[in-house]
Amino acid sequence: MPEKLPAMIRERVGENGREALEAFKRAVRQEYERKLEVLRETFEQEFSSLVAARRMEVERKVQEIRDRQRNEFNARLALDRQEAVRKFRSRVFEAIEQIVERAEAELAHRLESLRRQPEAYGPVLNCLVQEALDVLALPCAVIRVKTGEENLLRKDPRIVRIEESEALEWGGAIVSEETGTILVDNSLQTRWERLRPILVESLSRRLAPLVEDVQQQLPELRVS
């Protein structure tokens, strides 16, 4: 019996050692798994942060591209709108110029027809001369008329000399001093040239609402 006791003790010590070793192994394995889990969670968090940061960077760059394209497109639209209005305004000015040119051609034609009728043109010519003489209130003056029209003028003591010139294509009269200095240009061509800008301005005012309507029909287009 005493011989068996040490053997039993040895067996029990051996079992305790194995249990302790297994417990130690389990503890090491659990610690290892715990650290792996912590490391895995850390990596997942870092990876998620990297993905989120990358996504935000990509979205930021995409937004920058969209903003730039939108700004460029809006700028292009604004330029196109301005160009459309400019072209229309230019077309309106061309139309005004054409109207004035037609009016000038028609006036020149009518005046030519009028000058072919001395009984009708004579009073007009004398009225222009008298108007100039009355304005000047000079004792003497030189009258210049179109070639062939001297005989249409009435006698006037203030007229010291009558000159004829082909330069007065439309007719009318120019009053000057004896030295040749022009005092009053009452030629019909000059009177038309004075009237021309007034006519252009009048037509421009009348057509201005049309240009404004076009501008209103071309609202400022923008991409938001």
Secondary structure, DSSP 8 states (H G I E B T S, - for coil): -TTHHHHHHHHHHHHHHHHHHHHHHHHHHHHHHHHHHHHHHHHHHHHHHHHHHHHHHHHHHHHHHHHHHHHHHHHHHHHHHHHHHHHHHHHHHHHHHHHHHHHHHHHHHHHHHHHT-HHHHHHHHHHHHHHHHHHHT-S-EEEEEETT-GGGS---TTEEEEEEETT-TT-EEEEE-TTS-EEEEEEHHHHHHHHHHHHHHHHHHHHHHHHHHHHHHS------
